[in-house]
Amino acid sequence: MNYEKLDTALATALNNVQDAEEQSLTVFIHTESITDPAATAILESLGVGGVTNGQDVFTATLSPNAISQLSEQPWVQYLTLSQKLRLVKRRR
């Protein structure tokens, strides 16, 4: 695992996961612009959908093992944990 490519929230969440194979963490995958068919194949094999040439940010729910594998890829710049959004109450 290349921890230099992980944000603090993701690194912390990885320490709290019990099953390294369970797809339990929703992450943003920031990459160089994807043009290599091998990179596309790796992303698709991990369940990342909608991979097209020239795209550089992907969202996926991954296992800790998949995150580790991605962090070692030279074309992955960094990985961040997706934060849960909450509704903000509006006053009229």
C-alpha positions in Angstrom: 0.0 0.0 0.0 1.3 3.4 -1.0 0.0 5.6 1.9 1.4 8.7 0.2 -1.4 8.5 -2.3 -4.2 8.2 0.4 -5.9 11.1 2.1 -6.0 11.0 5.9 -9.7 10.1 6.1 -9.1 7.1 3.8 -6.0 5.9 5.7 -8.0 6.1 8.9 -11.0 4.2 7.4 -8.7 1.5 6.2 -7.5 0.8 9.7 -11.1 0.3 10.9 -12.2 -2.2 8.2 -12.4 -5.9 9.4 -12.6 -7.7 6.1 -10.0 -6.7 3.5 -12.1 -8.2 0.7 -15.4 -6.4 1.5 -16.2 -3.6 -0.9 -17.1 -1.1 1.9 -15.3 2.2 1.1 -16.5 4.7 -1.4 -13.5 6.5 -2.9 -12.6 9.0 -5.6 -9.8 7.8 -7.7 -7.7 10.6 -9.2 -5.5 9.5 -12.1 -3.5 10.8 -15.0 -5.7 11.0 -18.1 -6.5 7.3 -18.9 -5.3 6.3 -22.3 -3.6 3.0 -21.6 -5.9 -0.1 -22.2 -4.1 -1.9 -19.3 -5.1 0.9 -16.9 -8.7 0.7 -18.2 -8.7 -3.1 -17.7 -7.4 -2.7 -14.1 -10.1 -0.2 -13.2 -12.9 -2.3 -14.8 -11.6 -5.5 -13.1 -12.0 -3.7 -9.8 -15.6 -2.8 -10.6 -15.1 0.9 -11.6 -17.7 1.7 -14.2 -17.9 4.2 -17.0 -14.1 4.2 -17.8 -13.5 6.2 -20.9 -10.3 7.5 -22.5 -9.3 10.9 -21.3 -11.1 10.7 -18.0 -9.1 11.3 -14.9 -11.5 11.0 -11.9 -13.6 8.0 -11.0 -15.8 7.0 -8.1 -16.1 3.4 -6.9 -16.9 1.4 -3.8 -13.8 -0.7 -3.2 -12.3 -3.2 -0.8 -9.1 -2.4 1.1 -7.3 -4.9 -1.1 -8.4 -3.1 -4.2 -7.4 0.3 -2.8 -4.0 -1.1 -2.0 -3.7 -2.4 -5.6 -4.7 0.9 -7.0 -2.3 2.9 -4.8 0.6 1.0 -6.3 -0.3 2.0 -9.9 2.0 4.7 -11.3 -1.0 6.3 -13.2 -3.0 6.8 -10.0 -2.2 10.2 -8.5 -4.2 9.9 -5.2 -7.3 8.3 -3.6 -9.7 10.1 -1.3 -12.5 8.9 0.8 -16.0 10.1 -0.3 -17.7 11.9 2.6 -21.3 11.4 3.3 -23.4 14.4 2.4 -26.1 15.8 4.6 -29.0 18.0 3.8 -28.8 21.6 5.0 -32.0 23.0 6.4 -33.0 26.1 4.6 -34.9 28.9 6.2 -37.3 30.9 4.1 
